[in-house]
Amino acid sequence: QLQLVESGGGLVQPGGSLRLSCATSGFTLDDYAVAWFRQAPGKEREGVSCISSSGSSTNYADSVKGRFTISRDNAESTFYLQMNSLKPEDTAVYYCNARLIFKDDYWGQGTQVTVSS
């Protein structure tokens, strides 16, 4: 059964850190580029970061550069988003995504991240 399951969200104070995980099953993660998106209340979903299938290439939204790090462990079929120096404007539901261009586009169910004092 194909699944992407996020974990690691929660409530954190400004300046704090969280590590999101996306555990996948039902397909071969090695072949897929993966990404994290987020959607804040009243706003459109936006891309946060992505990483190539091999892990050799990464990209970040300007708003998170220098604070967030995306990584993947293909052997564990899991990828991650390390979030440091969190700000209130990082509050959103975070979604993981796995994509095989022109073929597949898979999404997790989302995990809430709230940054507040």
Buried (B, 14 or more C-beta within 10 A) or exposed (E): EEEBBBBBBEEBEEEBEBBBBBBBEEBEBEEBBBBBBBBBEEEEBEBBBBBEBEBEEEEBBEEBEEBBBBBBEBEEBBBBBBBBEBBEEBBBBBBBBBBBEEEEEBBBEBBEBBBEE
